[in-house]
Amino acid sequence: MNNQTFSLEIREGKLIIPSEIENYLSKCSDNVQVLLTVQSTSNDLANKWDKWFEEIENCQILNSAINPEDDYGQLLINKYKNQGLEL
């Protein structure tokens, strides 16, 4: 299998495939695999993920999130008590 590396241009978030790549692909057999590696010097996305993880670590855990079955059981018991039943 032959490998060829090309650089693509990006405009408004879309890949621009130059004619040299189209010509190369037209000469290849039908068994072609194209791999894409994105390299960015911008660290903006990493910063957004870091901020999100930091916010998640500082979130308060709600009681119902720990034991949702306990809340259901207590609500059920209260329902029966409101109807005058004793448990």
N, C-alpha and C positions, 0 to 999 in steps of 0.2 A: 504494500500500500504506500502510495506517495503522499507526502504531506507538504502543504504549501501554506504559508502564513501571510495574511493580508491585514491591513489596517483599515478600519471603517470610520467614516465620519458620522457624527451624530448632530442632527439639526432638530431642535424643538422636541427632543426626546425620541426621535425616530432614526433608525439606522439608514444611512445612505450607502447603497451598494454600487460601487463604481463599475464602469463597463469592463475593466480588466478582470474583475471577479466574475462577472456574468460570462465573459468569454471563456475563462478557465473552466467554469462549471459546465458550460455547453460542450466542452471537449471531453469531460469526464464520463465515465460509464454511469449507469443508473445506481450503482452501489456507492453512494457518496454519503459521508457523515460529516456534518458541519458542527464544530464545537465553538462556543462563544465564551470568552473570558472578559469580564468587565473590570478594568482597573480605574480607580478614581483617586485623585489626589485630594479631593474634598473629604473632610472628616465630618461633615454636617450630619449625615445619616447615622454614623456611629454615636455622635453626641446626642441625637434624639433618642436612640435606643438606651444609652446610658441614663438619660434623664428619666425615661419610662421605668427602667428597672429600679432606679432610686425611689421613684414615687410608689412603686408597688411594695418595696421593702418597708415603707413608712405607713402603709395602709393599716387601719385598725381592723381587727378581725371581729366580725359580729358573732354573737352567741349562736344564732340560728345556723351560721355557716359551719360551726364546729359539730353540733349534734342536732341536725334537723329532725331526727326521730323524736328527741326529747320534747321539742316544741309541739309536735303533732300529738304526742301522748298527753301532754298537759292540756292542750286545747280540747281533746276528746274528753278528758276527765272533767274539765270545767263545763262542757256541754251537758254531761250527765248530771252534774251537781245542780246546774241551773234548772233542770227538769225535776229536781227534787229527789233524785236517786242518790243513795249513799254507797260509797265504795270502800 
